[in-house]
Amino acid sequence: MCLGVPGKIVAVGEDIHQLAWVEVSGVKREINIALVCDESPADLLGQWVLVHVGFAMSLLDEAEAQQTLAALAHMQAVGLDLDDVPGEAHNALR
């Protein structure tokens, strides 16, 4: 399964050929913005994007980004709970 994760663009280069920096849940990483940059990269500062394998795939509004992050956090919490279930019960839940 492929999954895109919302991130907020916190730094950009001078053109779309330079990598930008995005913050995803407190972690900063470099991404390619060529797929979402129509004008100046500076216009993307503070924007939310859907990040997949190092590429910004699409722009998101902040509400959608926050909802997606909350859903991902919930999925992680459920996964951690399942890891605490012993033996056959654990396998039945998966």
Backbone as JSON Lines, residues from 0, in Angstrom:
{"i":0,"aa":"M","n":[0.85,-1.17,0.0],"ca":[0.0,0.0,0.0],"c":[0.9,1.24,0.0]}
{"i":1,"aa":"C","n":[0.55,2.21,-0.79],"ca":[1.27,3.48,-0.83],"c":[0.52,4.5,0.02]}
{"i":2,"aa":"L","n":[1.28,5.33,0.69],"ca":[0.66,6.29,1.58],"c":[1.36,7.63,1.46]}
{"i":3,"aa":"G","n":[0.58,8.68,1.3],"ca":[1.1,10.03,1.3],"c":[0.89,10.62,2.68]}
{"i":4,"aa":"V","n":[1.83,11.44,3.12],"ca":[1.77,12.03,4.46],"c":[1.77,13.55,4.32]}
{"i":5,"aa":"P","n":[0.88,14.23,5.04],"ca":[0.87,15.69,4.99],"c":[2.11,16.31,5.63]}
{"i":6,"aa":"G","n":[2.63,17.33,4.99],"ca":[3.76,18.07,5.54],"c":[3.62,19.54,5.19]}
{"i":7,"aa":"K","n":[4.22,20.38,6.02],"ca":[4.15,21.82,5.81],"c":[5.5,22.3,5.26]}
{"i":8,"aa":"I","n":[5.47,23.03,4.15],"ca":[6.7,23.52,3.54],"c":[7.27,24.65,4.41]}
{"i":9,"aa":"V","n":[8.52,24.47,4.85],"ca":[9.14,25.44,5.76],"c":[10.32,26.16,5.14]}
{"i":10,"aa":"A","n":[10.84,25.67,4.0],"ca":[11.95,26.35,3.32],"c":[11.96,25.9,1.87]}
{"i":11,"aa":"V","n":[12.33,26.82,0.98],"ca":[12.41,26.52,-0.45],"c":[13.68,27.12,-1.03]}
{"i":12,"aa":"G","n":[14.05,26.62,-2.2],"ca":[15.17,27.19,-2.92],"c":[14.69,28.31,-3.83]}
{"i":13,"aa":"E","n":[15.56,28.77,-4.71],"ca":[15.22,29.88,-5.6],"c":[14.42,29.44,-6.82]}
{"i":14,"aa":"D","n":[14.49,28.16,-7.18],"ca":[13.69,27.68,-8.32],"c":[13.21,26.25,-8.04]}
{"i":15,"aa":"I","n":[12.34,25.74,-8.93],"ca":[11.74,24.43,-8.67],"c":[12.72,23.27,-8.82]}
{"i":16,"aa":"H","n":[13.89,23.54,-9.33],"ca":[14.89,22.48,-9.5],"c":[15.68,22.22,-8.22]}
{"i":17,"aa":"Q","n":[15.48,23.06,-7.22],"ca":[16.13,22.86,-5.93],"c":[15.13,22.21,-4.97]}
{"i":18,"aa":"L","n":[15.66,21.39,-4.08],"ca":[14.78,20.74,-3.12],"c":[14.28,21.74,-2.08]}
{"i":19,"aa":"A","n":[13.08,21.49,-1.58],"ca":[12.51,22.3,-0.51],"c":[12.54,21.47,0.77]}
{"i":20,"aa":"W","n":[12.29,22.13,1.89],"ca":[12.21,21.44,3.18],"c":[10.77,21.44,3.65]}
{"i":21,"aa":"V","n":[10.32,20.29,4.12],"ca":[8.97,20.14,4.64],"c":[9.07,19.56,6.04]}
{"i":22,"aa":"E","n":[8.14,19.96,6.9],"ca":[8.08,19.41,8.25],"c":[6.89,18.46,8.33]}
{"i":23,"aa":"V","n":[7.19,17.22,8.7],"ca":[6.18,16.18,8.84],"c":[6.21,15.7,10.29]}
{"i":24,"aa":"S","n":[5.2,16.04,11.04],"ca":[5.1,15.61,12.45],"c":[6.37,15.93,13.24]}
{"i":25,"aa":"G","n":[6.9,17.12,13.03],"ca":[8.07,17.56,13.78],"c":[9.41,17.17,13.17]}
{"i":26,"aa":"V","n":[9.41,16.4,12.1],"ca":[10.64,15.97,11.44],"c":[10.76,16.71,10.12]}
{"i":27,"aa":"K","n":[11.94,17.31,9.88],"ca":[12.16,18.04,8.63],"c":[12.91,17.15,7.65]}
{"i":28,"aa":"R","n":[12.46,17.22,6.38],"ca":[13.13,16.45,5.33],"c":[13.04,17.19,4.02]}
{"i":29,"aa":"E","n":[13.94,16.84,3.11],"ca":[13.96,17.48,1.8],"c":[12.96,16.78,0.87]}
{"i":30,"aa":"I","n":[12.29,17.6,0.05],"ca":[11.36,17.06,-0.93],"c":[11.48,17.81,-2.25]}
{"i":31,"aa":"N","n":[11.03,17.18,-3.29],"ca":[10.95,17.79,-4.61],"c":[9.59,18.45,-4.75]}
{"i":32,"aa":"I","n":[9.54,19.71,-5.16],"ca":[8.27,20.45,-5.27],"c":[7.85,20.69,-6.71]}
{"i":33,"aa":"A","n":[8.56,20.1,-7.67],"ca":[8.3,20.38,-9.08],"c":[6.85,20.08,-9.49]}
{"i":34,"aa":"L","n":[6.22,19.1,-8.88],"ca":[4.86,18.72,-9.27],"c":[3.79,19.69,-8.76]}
{"i":35,"aa":"V","n":[4.12,20.51,-7.76],"ca":[3.12,21.41,-7.18],"c":[3.45,22.89,-7.34]}
{"i":36,"aa":"C","n":[4.6,23.18,-7.93],"ca":[5.05,24.57,-8.03],"c":[4.71,25.15,-9.39]}
{"i":37,"aa":"D","n":[3.71,26.05,-9.42],"ca":[3.32,26.69,-10.67],"c":[3.99,28.05,-10.87]}
{"i":38,"aa":"E","n":[4.26,28.73,-9.78],"ca":[4.84,30.07,-9.84],"c":[6.21,30.05,-9.15]}
{"i":39,"aa":"S","n":[6.44,30.99,-8.28],"ca":[7.68,31.06,-7.51],"c":[7.63,30.07,-6.34]}
{"i":40,"aa":"P","n":[8.73,29.35,-6.08],"ca":[8.75,28.46,-4.93],"c":[8.42,29.17,-3.61]}
{"i":41,"aa":"A","n":[8.76,30.45,-3.51],"ca":[8.47,31.21,-2.28],"c":[6.97,31.25,-1.98]}
{"i":42,"aa":"D","n":[6.13,31.13,-3.03],"ca":[4.68,31.11,-2.83],"c":[4.22,29.88,-2.05]}
{"i":43,"aa":"L","n":[5.05,28.84,-2.0],"ca":[4.69,27.6,-1.32],"c":[5.01,27.61,0.18]}
{"i":44,"aa":"L","n":[5.79,28.58,0.63],"ca":[6.14,28.63,2.06],"c":[4.88,28.65,2.91]}
{"i":45,"aa":"G","n":[4.84,27.75,3.89],"ca":[3.69,27.67,4.79],"c":[2.54,26.84,4.25]}
{"i":46,"aa":"Q","n":[2.63,26.39,3.0],"ca":[1.58,25.57,2.41],"c":[1.72,24.11,2.87]}
{"i":47,"aa":"W","n":[0.59,23.42,2.91],"ca":[0.57,21.99,3.23],"c":[0.56,21.2,1.93]}
{"i":48,"aa":"V","n":[1.35,20.13,1.89],"ca":[1.41,19.27,0.72],"c":[1.32,17.81,1.15]}
{"i":49,"aa":"L","n":[0.89,16.98,0.22],"ca":[0.87,15.54,0.43],"c":[2.2,14.99,-0.08]}
{"i":50,"aa":"V","n":[3.0,14.39,0.8],"ca":[4.35,13.94,0.47],"c":[4.35,12.42,0.3]}
{"i":51,"aa":"H","n":[4.94,11.97,-0.8],"ca":[5.09,10.53,-1.06],"c":[6.46,10.31,-1.69]}
{"i":52,"aa":"V","n":[7.25,9.46,-1.12],"ca":[8.6,9.1,-1.55],"c":[9.44,10.3,-1.99]}
{"i":53,"aa":"G","n":[9.41,11.35,-1.19],"ca":[10.27,12.51,-1.44],"c":[9.72,13.53,-2.41]}
{"i":54,"aa":"F","n":[8.48,13.37,-2.83],"ca":[7.85,14.32,-3.75],"c":[6.6,14.91,-3.13]}
{"i":55,"aa":"A","n":[6.4,16.2,-3.31],"ca":[5.13,16.83,-2.97],"c":[4.19,16.49,-4.12]}
{"i":56,"aa":"M","n":[3.16,15.69,-3.84],"ca":[2.26,15.21,-4.89],"c":[1.1,16.15,-5.16]}
{"i":57,"aa":"S","n":[0.63,16.84,-4.11],"ca":[-0.49,17.77,-4.28],"c":[-0.53,18.73,-3.1]}
{"i":58,"aa":"L","n":[-1.24,19.83,-3.28],"ca":[-1.45,20.8,-2.21],"c":[-2.66,20.38,-1.39]}
{"i":59,"aa":"L","n":[-2.62,20.66,-0.09],"ca":[-3.72,20.38,0.82],"c":[-4.07,21.65,1.57]}
{"i":60,"aa":"D","n":[-5.33,21.78,1.99],"ca":[-5.6,22.87,2.91],"c":[-5.26,22.38,4.32]}
{"i":61,"aa":"E","n":[-5.08,23.31,5.24],"ca":[-4.6,22.94,6.57],"c":[-5.57,22.02,7.3]}
{"i":62,"aa":"A","n":[-6.87,22.24,7.13],"ca":[-7.86,21.38,7.81],"c":[-7.74,19.93,7.34]}
{"i":63,"aa":"E","n":[-7.61,19.74,6.03],"ca":[-7.46,18.39,5.49],"c":[-6.16,17.75,5.97]}
{"i":64,"aa":"A","n":[-5.09,18.54,6.02],"ca":[-3.81,18.03,6.49],"c":[-3.91,17.59,7.95]}
{"i":65,"aa":"Q","n":[-4.53,18.41,8.79],"ca":[-4.66,18.08,10.21],"c":[-5.54,16.84,10.42]}
{"i":66,"aa":"Q","n":[-6.61,16.72,9.64],"ca":[-7.47,15.54,9.75],"c":[-6.72,14.28,9.36]}
{"i":67,"aa":"T","n":[-5.92,14.36,8.31],"ca":[-5.15,13.21,7.87],"c":[-4.09,12.84,8.91]}
{"i":68,"aa":"L","n":[-3.41,13.82,9.47],"ca":[-2.42,13.54,10.51],"c":[-3.07,12.89,11.73]}
{"i":69,"aa":"A","n":[-4.26,13.35,12.1],"ca":[-4.98,12.76,13.24],"c":[-5.37,11.32,12.93]}
{"i":70,"aa":"A","n":[-5.81,11.05,11.71],"ca":[-6.17,9.68,11.33],"c":[-4.96,8.77,11.35]}
{"i":71,"aa":"L","n":[-3.82,9.27,10.86],"ca":[-2.58,8.47,10.9],"c":[-2.15,8.19,12.33]}
{"i":72,"aa":"A","n":[-2.27,9.18,13.2],"ca":[-1.91,8.99,14.62],"c":[-2.83,7.95,15.25]}
{"i":73,"aa":"H","n":[-4.12,8.0,14.91],"ca":[-5.08,7.03,15.44],"c":[-4.74,5.63,14.96]}
{"i":74,"aa":"M","n":[-4.39,5.49,13.68],"ca":[-4.03,4.18,13.14],"c":[-2.79,3.64,13.84]}
{"i":75,"aa":"Q","n":[-1.84,4.5,14.13],"ca":[-0.63,4.07,14.84],"c":[-0.98,3.62,16.25]}
{"i":76,"aa":"A","n":[-1.85,4.35,16.93],"ca":[-2.25,3.99,18.28],"c":[-2.96,2.64,18.29]}
{"i":77,"aa":"V","n":[-3.82,2.39,17.32],"ca":[-4.52,1.11,17.23],"c":[-3.5,0.0,16.96]}
{"i":78,"aa":"G","n":[-2.54,0.25,16.1],"ca":[-1.51,-0.74,15.8],"c":[-0.7,-1.09,17.03]}
{"i":79,"aa":"L","n":[-0.37,-0.09,17.85],"ca":[0.39,-0.36,19.07],"c":[-0.44,-1.17,20.05]}
{"i":80,"aa":"D","n":[-1.75,-0.91,20.14],"ca":[-2.61,-1.71,21.0],"c":[-2.66,-3.15,20.54]}
{"i":81,"aa":"L","n":[-2.73,-3.39,19.23],"ca":[-2.76,-4.75,18.71],"c":[-1.48,-5.49,19.03]}
{"i":82,"aa":"D","n":[-0.36,-4.8,19.05],"ca":[0.91,-5.44,19.36],"c":[0.95,-5.94,20.8]}
{"i":83,"aa":"D","n":[0.12,-5.39,21.67],"ca":[0.09,-5.81,23.06],"c":[-0.82,-7.01,23.3]}
{"i":84,"aa":"V","n":[-1.61,-7.41,22.28],"ca":[-2.53,-8.54,22.42],"c":[-1.73,-9.83,22.22]}
{"i":85,"aa":"P","n":[-1.83,-10.78,23.16],"ca":[-1.03,-12.0,23.06],"c":[-1.56,-13.02,22.05]}
{"i":86,"aa":"G","n":[-0.65,-13.81,21.51],"ca":[-0.89,-15.02,20.75],"c":[-1.98,-15.02,19.71]}
{"i":87,"aa":"E","n":[-2.89,-16.04,19.84],"ca":[-3.93,-16.27,18.85],"c":[-4.93,-15.11,18.74]}
{"i":88,"aa":"A","n":[-5.2,-14.45,19.85],"ca":[-6.12,-13.3,19.82],"c":[-5.55,-12.21,18.92]}
{"i":89,"aa":"H","n":[-4.24,-12.0,19.0],"ca":[-3.58,-11.0,18.16],"c":[-3.76,-11.36,16.68]}
{"i":90,"aa":"N","n":[-3.53,-12.6,16.34],"ca":[-3.64,-13.04,14.94],"c":[-5.08,-12.94,14.43]}
{"i":91,"aa":"A","n":[-6.06,-13.21,15.29],"ca":[-7.46,-13.12,14.9],"c":[-7.87,-11.69,14.6]}
{"i":92,"aa":"L","n":[-7.25,-10.73,15.26],"ca":[-7.59,-9.32,15.06],"c":[-6.98,-8.75,13.8]}
{"i":93,"aa":"R","n":[-6.0,-9.39,13.25],"ca":[-5.33,-8.86,12.05],"c":[-6.0,-9.28,10.8]}
